[in-house]
């Protein structure tokens, strides 16, 4: 398991992307266009969402309301999943094409559990937090019809990670899973819970404190609505690995 590329980007507009004139509103900017760095890149916790951007030095986040911050400091996407999209779309997708900071090889990014920890190189320690949710900016930049629907249906969104220990990384660095939590709340599971199968939201709470705060808020709000509506919890609750198990009184897998 290793990094194929470490990708960073600067702010760009429609003028920077040939063939997409009119896809963005006039003057709209994005930091989604990432390119492989040629040398080492420093990675550190950037600060709170809304005021801080990317965890990677030299990487630009334009829309701080939705992107960046400590819980979304780094975005990883598997080269294997890019290869699948290349075959489906019939076009080349080099590292960084989906706005990812880390293009990985040999690691199941979507099967990673929330709270899973990755050591990259010698110093950097990251913790998996949440899936990437597709936005209109992503769809417009890629220029594929029906992109948000197609990306959502595949449920292979890649993972956001927070920085626990800072460090420098570069292409070729090994990625080692040093901690895998004792639950089954995977990135793919959380993605489905947020997007297409909201009844799975209570199950995400099994990830505990490692869960992205925004996901926790959604899960707790959903659970409260269910209680307020007087609905009885299902007798069996799906967990992150697709299995079924009895639900506790809080409707959270134990």
Rosetta silent file (secondary structure, phi, psi, omega in degrees, C-alpha in Angstrom):
SEQUENCE: XXXXXXXXXXXXXXXXXXXXXXXXXXXXXXXXXXXXXXXXXXXXXXXXXXXXXXXXXXXXXXXXXXXXXXXXXXXXXXXXXXXXXXXXXXXXXXXXXXXXXXXXXXXXXXXXXXXXXXXXXXXXXXXXXXXXXXXXXXXXXXXXXXXXXXXXXXXXXXXXXXXXXXXXXXXXXXXXXXXXXXXXXXXXXXXXXXXXXXXXXXXXXXXXXXXXXXXXXXXXXXXXXXXXXXXXXXXXXXXXXXXXXXXXXXXXXX
SCORE:     score description
SCORE:     0.000 S_00000001
   1 L     0.000  129.865 -177.030    0.000    0.000    0.000 S_00000001
   2 E  -158.897  171.285  175.195    1.467    3.333   -1.015 S_00000001
   3 E   -88.041  126.908  172.481    0.851    6.813   -2.390 S_00000001
   4 E   -80.193  -40.838  176.985    0.896    7.125   -6.150 S_00000001
   5 E  -153.363  154.217  170.870    0.738   10.903   -5.929 S_00000001
   6 E  -111.771  122.035 -167.537    0.265   13.778   -3.486 S_00000001
   7 E  -117.135  133.190  177.398   -1.929   16.391   -5.164 S_00000001
   8 E  -132.731  161.188 -178.123   -2.332   20.091   -4.487 S_00000001
   9 L  -149.956  163.098  175.114   -4.064   22.877   -6.379 S_00000001
  10 L  -111.680  169.498  178.774   -4.615   26.595   -6.687 S_00000001
  11 L   -64.846  133.783  178.244   -7.826   28.506   -7.265 S_00000001
  12 E  -133.200  161.846  177.580   -9.117   28.201  -10.814 S_00000001
  13 L  -125.622 -177.691  179.449  -12.090   29.487  -12.832 S_00000001
  14 H   -54.808  -34.898 -177.131  -13.972   28.424  -15.954 S_00000001
  15 H   -61.996  -20.560 -178.009  -11.290   30.036  -18.109 S_00000001
  16 H   -85.035   -8.109 -174.903   -8.811   27.406  -16.883 S_00000001
  17 L  -123.232  100.683 -177.040  -10.844   24.464  -18.168 S_00000001
  18 L   -61.021  134.305  175.880  -11.188   24.246  -21.949 S_00000001
  19 L    91.717   -5.087  179.937  -14.590   23.099  -23.156 S_00000001
  20 L  -111.881   18.952  178.366  -16.487   23.961  -19.975 S_00000001
  21 L   -56.544  130.274 -179.698  -17.290   27.589  -20.777 S_00000001
  22 L    92.209  -12.993  179.708  -20.665   28.362  -19.265 S_00000001
  23 L   -69.361  -34.134  177.389  -20.559   25.418  -16.861 S_00000001
  24 L  -104.689  154.261  170.108  -19.774   27.785  -13.984 S_00000001
  25 L   -65.651  152.162 -178.880  -21.395   31.090  -13.158 S_00000001
  26 L   -55.679  130.686  175.899  -19.226   34.043  -14.149 S_00000001
  27 L    82.842   -2.792 -178.920  -16.418   34.595  -11.689 S_00000001
  28 L   -71.708  136.019 -177.677  -16.999   31.371   -9.776 S_00000001
  29 L  -114.662  158.237  176.364  -13.780   29.845   -8.413 S_00000001
  30 E  -148.717  150.749  173.538  -12.821   26.350   -7.312 S_00000001
  31 L  -107.022   16.230 -173.037   -9.842   24.626   -5.748 S_00000001
  32 L   -72.140  -21.177 -174.819  -10.858   21.190   -7.063 S_00000001
  33 L   -80.177   93.598 -178.691   -8.194   21.040   -9.776 S_00000001
  34 L   -97.963  144.755  178.347   -5.363   19.203   -8.012 S_00000001
  35 E  -128.089  145.163  179.518   -2.035   18.315   -9.667 S_00000001
  36 E   -58.749  132.247  176.211    0.686   15.915   -8.438 S_00000001
  37 L   -76.794  149.353 -177.280    3.400   17.637   -6.424 S_00000001
  38 L   -92.218  -10.867 -179.438    6.965   17.070   -7.560 S_00000001
  39 L  -140.864 -165.739 -179.381    8.503   17.019   -4.094 S_00000001
  40 L   -67.861  149.406  179.063    7.640   16.568   -0.419 S_00000001
  41 E  -127.049  129.356  177.511    4.490   18.230    0.938 S_00000001
  42 E   -78.716  137.654 -179.413    4.001   19.219    4.572 S_00000001
  43 E  -128.274  131.722 -179.999    0.699   18.104    6.131 S_00000001
  44 L  -153.452  161.983  176.780   -0.760   19.445    9.381 S_00000001
  45 L   -63.458  126.143 -173.555   -4.127   20.096   11.020 S_00000001
  46 L   -83.185  -24.234 -174.811   -5.407   23.323    9.389 S_00000001
  47 L   120.851 -175.663 -173.911   -7.860   24.525   12.049 S_00000001
  48 L   -66.189  146.543  174.928  -11.653   24.761   12.344 S_00000001
  49 E   -62.767  141.467 -178.800  -13.926   24.362    9.346 S_00000001
  50 L   102.207  -25.764  177.814  -15.206   27.660    8.070 S_00000001
  51 L  -124.688  -21.433 -177.842  -11.975   29.515    8.733 S_00000001
  52 E  -117.355  155.902 -176.682   -9.273   27.006    7.733 S_00000001
  53 L  -108.098 -123.107 -174.761   -8.680   25.185    4.490 S_00000001
  54 L   -78.728  154.889  174.241   -6.575   22.217    3.434 S_00000001
  55 L   -82.438   -8.182 -177.496   -4.160   20.311    5.606 S_00000001
  56 E   -98.169  130.091  177.541   -1.606   20.255    2.786 S_00000001
  57 L   -61.704  132.624  178.262    0.837   23.118    2.376 S_00000001
  58 L    86.506    0.485 -179.432    0.312   24.889   -0.925 S_00000001
  59 L  -101.075  135.501 -175.561   -3.192   23.496   -1.469 S_00000001
  60 L  -102.557  133.023  168.466   -6.100   25.897   -1.925 S_00000001
  61 L  -116.782  121.809 -175.416   -9.642   25.490   -0.605 S_00000001
  62 L   -87.980  -47.957 -172.969  -11.962   28.191   -1.948 S_00000001
  63 L   -98.812   87.265 -172.666  -15.322   27.397   -0.360 S_00000001
  64 L   -69.915  -19.581  179.303  -14.503   27.148    3.331 S_00000001
  65 L   -63.966  -35.490 -174.097  -18.132   26.732    4.378 S_00000001
  66 L  -109.796  -19.970 -172.296  -18.280   23.255    2.855 S_00000001
  67 L  -128.430  157.752  176.015  -14.661   22.137    2.492 S_00000001
  68 L    79.863 -173.729 -175.512  -11.486   21.982    4.539 S_00000001
  69 L    92.077  170.296 -171.800  -10.977   22.241    8.273 S_00000001
  70 H   -57.303  -39.044 -175.755   -9.611   19.738   10.755 S_00000001
  71 H   -83.638   -8.035  175.660  -12.145   16.972   10.046 S_00000001
  72 H  -132.232   44.122 -173.162  -11.708   17.284    6.266 S_00000001
  73 L   -71.844  -31.794 -175.071   -8.023   18.150    6.208 S_00000001
  74 E  -138.119  138.454  177.208   -7.043   15.518    3.626 S_00000001
  75 E  -117.886  125.013 -178.051   -9.044   13.782    0.885 S_00000001
  76 E  -114.834  141.011  176.995   -7.946   10.331   -0.347 S_00000001
  77 E  -140.585  138.328 -175.005   -9.156    8.444   -3.413 S_00000001
  78 E   -79.402  136.920  174.944   -7.995    5.046   -4.634 S_00000001
  79 H   -58.672  -34.379  179.743   -6.235    4.687   -7.983 S_00000001
  80 H   -62.202  -36.635  178.553   -8.229    1.480   -8.457 S_00000001
  81 H   -75.021  -35.634  173.027  -11.479    3.470   -8.319 S_00000001
  82 H   -61.512  -39.372  178.547  -10.129    6.070  -10.725 S_00000001
  83 H   -61.923  -40.591  176.980   -9.282    3.207  -13.088 S_00000001
  84 H   -60.755  -42.858  179.395  -12.896    1.980  -12.888 S_00000001
  85 H   -68.766  -35.068  175.862  -14.140    5.455  -13.775 S_00000001
  86 H   -57.677  -45.198  179.726  -11.644    5.705  -16.638 S_00000001
  87 H   -65.416  -39.600 -178.139  -13.144    2.577  -18.175 S_00000001
  88 H   -72.206  -38.860 -176.006  -16.704    3.792  -17.638 S_00000001
  89 H   -90.206  -18.405 -179.660  -16.141    7.339  -18.882 S_00000001
  90 L    69.473   36.105  179.937  -13.683    6.502  -21.641 S_00000001
  91 L  -148.315  157.045  179.455  -11.236    9.227  -20.658 S_00000001
  92 L   -74.902  139.407  177.596   -7.953    9.569  -18.806 S_00000001
  93 L  -131.054   86.666  179.147   -8.164   10.483  -15.126 S_00000001
  94 L   -68.657  165.983  178.417   -4.701   11.287  -13.756 S_00000001
  95 L   -53.491  132.868 -177.732   -4.087   11.590  -10.030 S_00000001
  96 L    97.127   -6.702 -175.622   -5.953   14.583   -8.614 S_00000001
  97 L   -61.369  -30.572  179.863   -8.759   14.454  -11.205 S_00000001
  98 L   -97.155   13.039 -179.843  -11.429   14.089   -8.518 S_00000001
  99 L    81.854   12.902 -177.658   -9.882   16.779   -6.342 S_00000001
 100 L   -78.769  145.817  175.023   -8.186   14.245   -4.108 S_00000001
 101 L   -81.936  -34.860 -178.603   -5.036   15.117   -2.197 S_00000001
 102 E  -120.685  120.435  170.626   -3.849   11.514   -1.966 S_00000001
 103 E   -99.898  115.262 -170.442   -4.110    9.052   -4.823 S_00000001
 104 E  -104.737  163.325  174.072   -3.540    5.669   -3.179 S_00000001
 105 E  -135.533  132.009  172.058   -2.735    2.156   -4.332 S_00000001
 106 L    87.112    1.766  179.845   -3.530   -1.117   -2.583 S_00000001
 107 L  -119.359  135.632 -179.272   -5.741    0.237    0.216 S_00000001
 108 L   -80.590   88.416 -174.909   -9.522   -0.149    0.340 S_00000001
 109 L   -63.078  -43.440 -176.486  -10.378    3.505    0.893 S_00000001
 110 L   -76.008  -20.880  174.960  -14.162    3.002    0.780 S_00000001
 111 L   -90.038   -0.829  177.604  -13.946   -0.022    3.072 S_00000001
 112 L   -65.313  142.396  179.239  -11.918    1.954    5.616 S_00000001
 113 E   -90.029  143.712  175.030  -13.650    2.296    8.981 S_00000001
 114 L   -58.850  127.908 -175.078  -14.311    5.660   10.572 S_00000001
 115 L    95.681   -7.888  175.306  -11.538    6.082   13.137 S_00000001
 116 L   -64.238  141.993 -176.665   -9.105    3.910   11.190 S_00000001
 117 E  -117.170  134.874 -178.805   -5.590    5.333   11.360 S_00000001
 118 E  -117.268  127.957  169.585   -3.030    5.458    8.570 S_00000001
 119 E   -94.483  124.002  179.608    0.679    6.056    9.000 S_00000001
 120 E  -118.793  124.829 -172.767    2.076    7.586    5.794 S_00000001
 121 L    67.987 -143.148 -177.427    5.813    7.803    5.440 S_00000001
 122 L   -99.684  -27.263 -169.980    7.583    8.009    8.780 S_00000001
 123 L  -115.048  -38.860 -170.927    5.797   10.834   10.601 S_00000001
 124 E   -70.592  130.208  175.314    2.297   11.595    9.291 S_00000001
 125 E  -125.053  121.430 -178.631   -0.622    9.972   11.125 S_00000001
 126 E  -116.093  155.471  177.140   -4.137   10.395    9.720 S_00000001
 127 E  -128.381  129.379 -178.940   -7.553    9.283   10.966 S_00000001
 128 E   -68.348  132.775 -176.101  -10.492    8.439    8.675 S_00000001
 129 E  -121.930  -42.656 -168.178  -13.515   10.666    9.369 S_00000001
 130 E  -165.437  160.405  173.377  -16.097   10.823    6.588 S_00000001
 131 E   -83.019  159.462  171.313  -16.939   10.227    2.921 S_00000001
 132 L   -80.365  131.215  176.875  -16.816   12.914    0.275 S_00000001
 133 L  -102.085  124.442 -175.414  -20.316   14.050   -0.718 S_00000001
 134 L   -66.321  142.663  178.634  -20.516   15.158   -4.382 S_00000001
 135 L  -123.657  170.425 -178.185  -21.453   18.770   -5.039 S_00000001
 136 H   -63.046  -33.283  178.523  -22.456   20.721   -8.119 S_00000001
 137 H   -60.026  -43.991  177.712  -18.972   22.197   -8.368 S_00000001
 138 H   -58.983  -46.319 -178.629  -17.522   18.690   -8.731 S_00000001
 139 H   -64.406  -44.355 -178.449  -20.059   17.845  -11.435 S_00000001
 140 H   -66.009  -40.174 -178.693  -19.498   21.067  -13.368 S_00000001
 141 H   -66.736  -39.446 -179.343  -15.721   20.774  -13.224 S_00000001
 142 H   -73.814  -32.171  175.014  -15.744   17.177  -14.451 S_00000001
 143 L    74.918   29.507  178.747  -18.246   18.009  -17.197 S_00000001
 144 L  -108.480  132.430  179.617  -20.080   14.663  -17.239 S_00000001
 145 L   -62.671  137.365  177.417  -23.854   14.491  -17.653 S_00000001
 146 L    63.758   26.921 -170.810  -25.708   13.187  -14.624 S_00000001
 147 H   -63.669  -44.381 -177.156  -22.469   13.069  -12.669 S_00000001
 148 H   -60.953  -40.791  177.940  -23.837   13.564   -9.156 S_00000001
 149 H   -65.514  -44.727 -177.574  -26.340   10.744   -9.628 S_00000001
 150 H   -66.240  -43.113  179.522  -23.755    8.398  -11.140 S_00000001
 151 H   -64.176  -40.622 -179.524  -21.151    9.106   -8.460 S_00000001
 152 H   -66.304  -41.439 -179.026  -23.729    8.619   -5.709 S_00000001
 153 H   -62.577  -32.816 -178.658  -24.985    5.315   -7.109 S_00000001
 154 H   -72.574  -26.484  177.476  -21.486    3.834   -7.078 S_00000001
 155 L    53.765   39.957  175.126  -21.089    4.608   -3.345 S_00000001
 156 L  -128.974   70.674 -165.656  -17.284    4.704   -3.656 S_00000001
 157 L   -85.953  -10.303 -169.586  -16.693    8.324   -2.642 S_00000001
 158 L    81.627  170.963 -170.690  -13.209    8.285   -1.165 S_00000001
 159 E  -125.976  141.050  166.255  -12.404    9.362    2.370 S_00000001
 160 E   -87.989  149.624  179.057  -11.693   12.509    4.326 S_00000001
 161 E  -138.077  149.052  173.146   -9.095   12.259    7.074 S_00000001
 162 E  -100.363  158.082 -178.377   -7.996   14.397   10.004 S_00000001
 163 E   -96.187  118.632  175.449   -4.348   14.931   10.971 S_00000001
 164 E   -93.938  -38.192  176.786   -3.315   13.439   14.318 S_00000001
 165 E  -136.462  124.334 -176.580    0.432   13.841   13.873 S_00000001
 166 L   -71.810  163.432  177.123    1.903   16.180   11.226 S_00000001
 167 E   179.258  173.610  175.756    4.579   15.220    8.763 S_00000001
 168 E  -100.430  141.191  177.968    5.958   15.471    5.243 S_00000001
 169 E  -134.850  162.684  177.663    4.864   13.058    2.529 S_00000001
 170 L  -154.599  166.333  177.255    5.639   12.424   -1.105 S_00000001
 171 L   -55.039  137.837  179.658    4.724   10.078   -3.948 S_00000001
 172 L    95.768  -13.930 -179.796    5.844    6.514   -3.244 S_00000001
 173 L   -62.422  141.418  176.659    5.505    6.743    0.532 S_00000001
 174 E   -71.300  148.805  173.785    4.105    3.606    2.182 S_00000001
 175 E  -116.329  121.888 -177.924    0.629    3.673    3.740 S_00000001
 176 E  -122.363  127.054  174.598    0.225    1.451    6.801 S_00000001
 177 E   -80.052  111.492 -175.858   -3.031    0.874    8.667 S_00000001
 178 E  -100.481  -11.610  177.177   -1.896    1.080   12.294 S_00000001
 179 E  -153.244  130.118  177.047   -5.333    1.000   13.926 S_00000001
 180 L  -128.086  113.182 -173.237   -8.644   -0.481   12.768 S_00000001
 181 L   -62.362  158.623 -179.121  -11.600    0.142   15.122 S_00000001
 182 L   -90.276   58.857  172.345  -13.805   -2.637   16.446 S_00000001
 183 L  -151.843  175.993 -175.667  -16.952   -1.619   14.562 S_00000001
 184 L  -119.484   28.558  179.508  -18.187   -1.902   10.982 S_00000001
 185 L   -86.881   95.703 -176.895  -18.977    1.716   10.129 S_00000001
 186 E   -92.672  169.598  176.398  -17.144    2.091    6.844 S_00000001
 187 H   -60.181  -43.556  178.970  -16.816    5.071    4.531 S_00000001
 188 H   -62.265  -40.532  179.150  -19.205    3.445    2.052 S_00000001
 189 H   -62.007  -47.963 -179.865  -21.744    2.804    4.827 S_00000001
 190 H   -63.144  -38.875  178.767  -21.666    6.417    6.034 S_00000001
 191 H   -60.323  -47.354  178.805  -21.993    7.647    2.458 S_00000001
 192 H   -62.289  -39.321 -179.705  -25.111    5.546    1.903 S_00000001
 193 H   -63.290  -38.698 -178.169  -26.534    6.702    5.233 S_00000001
 194 H   -77.185  -32.749 -170.016  -26.111   10.367    4.311 S_00000001
 195 H  -103.091  -58.608 -168.569  -27.279   10.105    0.703 S_00000001
 196 L  -117.190  -15.980 -176.409  -29.606    7.258   -0.253 S_00000001
 197 L  -134.784   70.742 -172.236  -30.367    5.153    2.843 S_00000001
 198 H   -65.291  -18.334  176.719  -31.003    7.554    5.689 S_00000001
 199 H   -65.306  -12.892  177.094  -32.429    4.786    7.847 S_00000001
 200 H   -84.035   -9.786 -174.563  -28.790    3.722    8.320 S_00000001
 201 H   -53.981  -44.898  179.975  -27.876    6.998   10.038 S_00000001
 202 H   -57.294  -31.953 -179.751  -28.309    5.725   13.627 S_00000001
 203 H   -65.364  -23.238 -179.877  -25.804    2.971   12.884 S_00000001
 204 H   -67.647  -21.637 -178.252  -23.069    5.520   12.182 S_00000001
 205 H   -65.131  -16.930  177.370  -23.042    6.455   15.885 S_00000001
 206 H   -63.724  -17.263  178.768  -21.199    3.186   16.583 S_00000001
 207 H   -75.929  -10.434  174.537  -18.062    4.961   15.308 S_00000001
 208 H    66.180 -143.890 -173.222  -18.036    7.066   18.468 S_00000001
 209 H   -66.643  -18.170 -179.432  -15.890   10.172   18.801 S_00000001
 210 H   -74.163  -18.213 -178.209  -14.103    9.558   15.502 S_00000001
 211 L   -62.945  139.971  176.484  -17.311   10.281   13.563 S_00000001
 212 L   -56.355  133.337 -178.138  -17.386   13.628   11.746 S_00000001
 213 H   -54.489  -34.895 -179.642  -19.377   16.075   13.952 S_00000001
 214 H   -69.709  -35.290  176.156  -21.738   16.899   11.080 S_00000001
 215 H   -67.780  -41.693  178.250  -22.542   13.225   10.561 S_00000001
 216 H   -59.271  -43.331  179.025  -23.151   12.796   14.277 S_00000001
 217 H   -60.486  -43.079  178.565  -25.593   15.725   14.219 S_00000001
 218 H   -62.613  -43.645 -177.821  -27.485   14.177   11.297 S_00000001
 219 H   -65.855  -43.460 -179.946  -27.652   10.790   13.015 S_00000001
 220 H   -67.356  -38.766  178.719  -28.852   12.204   16.331 S_00000001
 221 H   -65.526  -41.228  178.661  -31.443   14.404   14.617 S_00000001
 222 H   -62.839  -45.647 -179.822  -32.741   11.439   12.620 S_00000001
 223 H   -61.113  -41.522  179.999  -32.978    9.294   15.750 S_00000001
 224 H   -65.579  -39.225  177.550  -34.834   12.053   17.619 S_00000001
 225 H   -63.418  -39.615  178.717  -37.309   12.463   14.765 S_00000001
 226 H   -63.413  -41.179  178.637  -37.979    8.744   14.802 S_00000001
 227 H   -65.586  -43.558 -178.109  -38.632    8.845   18.532 S_00000001
 228 H   -64.356  -31.900  179.965  -40.865   11.899   18.234 S_00000001
 229 L   -79.837   -5.173  178.586  -42.899   10.227   15.529 S_00000001
 230 L    74.099   21.274 -179.244  -43.451    7.293   17.841 S_00000001
 231 L   -83.705  135.690  177.637  -41.887    4.845   15.428 S_00000001
 232 L   -76.381  137.466  175.812  -40.559    1.643   16.907 S_00000001
 233 L   -63.053  147.298  178.232  -36.908    0.870   16.037 S_00000001
 234 L   -60.715  147.602 -179.532  -36.406   -1.985   13.631 S_00000001
 235 L   -69.489  -23.830 -179.959  -35.772   -5.313   15.260 S_00000001
 236 E  -134.138  134.890 -174.258  -32.683   -5.746   13.129 S_00000001
 237 E  -116.746  131.587  177.486  -30.221   -3.036   12.147 S_00000001
 238 E   -74.247  140.150  176.852  -27.794   -3.202    9.228 S_00000001
 239 L  -106.725  177.628 -171.552  -24.162   -2.624   10.123 S_00000001
 240 L   -63.250  -20.523  179.977  -21.319   -1.280    8.038 S_00000001
 241 L   -94.202    8.011  177.267  -20.341   -4.659    6.591 S_00000001
 242 L    87.393   -1.566  179.054  -23.858   -5.275    5.259 S_00000001
 243 L   -82.595  175.085  179.259  -24.729   -7.856    7.929 S_00000001
 244 E  -121.454  142.251  176.955  -27.769   -7.693   10.205 S_00000001
 245 E  -149.074  161.999  179.740  -27.834   -7.691   13.956 S_00000001
 246 E   -64.384  142.505 -179.557  -30.250   -6.941   16.787 S_00000001
 247 L   -91.872  148.430  175.559  -30.625   -3.271   17.610 S_00000001
 248 L   -80.423 -179.157 -177.984  -30.193   -1.844   21.063 S_00000001
 249 L   -67.992  -18.809  177.412  -32.762    0.425   22.709 S_00000001
 250 L   -95.225    6.247  178.021  -31.026    3.419   21.130 S_00000001
 251 L    64.607   28.726  178.730  -31.239    1.870   17.658 S_00000001
 252 L  -120.155  130.806  179.021  -27.446    1.784   17.404 S_00000001
 253 L   -56.288  141.189  178.427  -25.483   -1.410   16.671 S_00000001
 254 L  -122.534    0.000    0.000  -23.536   -2.618   19.703 S_00000001
